[in-house]
Amino acid sequence: MPPIGLLLGNVDFSGLFVNLSQPSYHTLAEAKAAGGATINYGLFINTVIDFIIVAFVIFMLIRQMNRLKREPAPQAAVPTTRDCPYCFSMISIKATRCPHCTAQVERVKA
């Protein structure tokens, strides 16, 4: 990523490697040309940095999309229960008899 390299002072991680073969190589290009075994950890670092940048950008886009989404206005809650006047337990608003104390209660008119 050239912009990240510019911010870090023109550092390029893609040339970092560990030589696993016997003759020593000064650059990754020399090692690849000679067919030497290497662990290219610089490419891994570049890939991780690229992933973090892309993940952050996607996170910010989704965050902005969620801010733009409008939330529905809260609706007034319609009561579905009431208290029994005798035992004070919760009963259905349509009930004519309390299921707890079996007292007859007046039906609420809508």
C-alpha positions in Angstrom: 0.0 0.0 0.0 1.8 3.1 -1.2 -0.1 5.6 1.0 0.8 3.5 4.2 4.4 3.3 3.0 4.4 7.1 2.6 3.0 7.6 6.1 5.6 5.2 7.6 8.5 6.9 5.8 8.7 4.8 2.6 9.0 1.5 4.5 8.2 -1.6 2.4 7.6 -4.8 4.3 7.4 -7.0 1.2 11.2 -7.5 1.1 11.5 -8.9 4.6 12.3 -12.6 4.7 14.0 -15.3 6.7 16.5 -17.5 4.8 16.1 -21.2 5.4 18.7 -22.4 3.0 22.5 -22.7 3.4 23.9 -19.9 1.1 22.9 -16.5 2.4 21.0 -14.1 0.2 20.8 -10.3 0.6 17.5 -9.8 -1.1 14.3 -11.8 -1.6 14.7 -11.5 -5.4 18.1 -13.2 -5.1 16.7 -16.0 -3.0 13.8 -16.6 -5.4 16.1 -16.6 -8.4 18.4 -19.2 -6.8 15.4 -21.3 -5.6 16.3 -20.9 -2.0 13.8 -21.7 0.8 12.5 -18.6 2.6 9.8 -17.5 5.0 8.4 -14.2 3.6 7.0 -12.6 6.8 7.1 -9.2 5.2 4.3 -10.2 2.8 2.3 -11.4 5.7 2.7 -8.1 7.5 1.6 -6.3 4.3 -1.5 -8.5 4.0 -2.4 -8.0 7.7 -2.1 -4.2 7.3 -4.2 -4.3 4.1 -6.9 -6.4 5.9 -7.0 -4.0 8.9 -7.4 -1.0 6.6 -10.2 -2.7 4.5 -12.0 -3.9 7.7 -11.9 -0.4 9.2 -13.3 1.2 6.1 -16.1 -1.4 5.9 -16.8 -0.8 9.6 -17.1 2.9 9.1 -19.4 2.5 6.0 -21.7 0.2 7.9 -21.7 2.6 10.9 -22.7 5.5 8.6 -25.4 3.4 7.0 -26.9 2.6 10.4 -27.0 6.2 11.3 -28.9 7.1 8.2 -31.5 4.4 8.8 -34.5 6.0 10.5 -36.1 4.3 13.5 -39.9 4.0 13.6 -41.7 6.2 16.0 -42.7 4.3 19.2 -46.4 3.4 19.2 -48.6 3.8 22.2 -48.9 0.5 24.1 -52.4 -0.9 24.4 -52.9 -2.5 27.8 -53.8 -6.1 27.7 -54.1 -6.8 31.4 -55.6 -5.2 34.5 -55.7 -5.9 38.2 -58.4 -7.9 39.9 -60.2 -5.6 42.3 -60.3 -8.3 45.0 -57.0 -10.2 44.9 -54.9 -7.6 42.9 -53.5 -10.2 40.6 -53.0 -9.6 36.9 -55.9 -10.7 34.7 -56.8 -10.4 31.0 -58.6 -7.2 30.1 -61.3 -9.4 28.5 -61.8 -11.6 31.6 -65.2 -11.7 33.3 -64.0 -13.9 36.2 -60.6 -13.8 38.0 -58.7 -17.1 37.5 -57.0 -16.7 40.9 -59.8 -15.9 43.3 -62.7 -16.8 41.0 -64.5 -13.5 41.8 -66.7 -12.1 39.1 -65.3 -8.8 37.7 -66.9 -6.3 35.4 -65.7 -6.4 31.8 -63.9 -3.2 30.7 -65.6 -1.4 27.9 -63.4 -0.4 25.0 
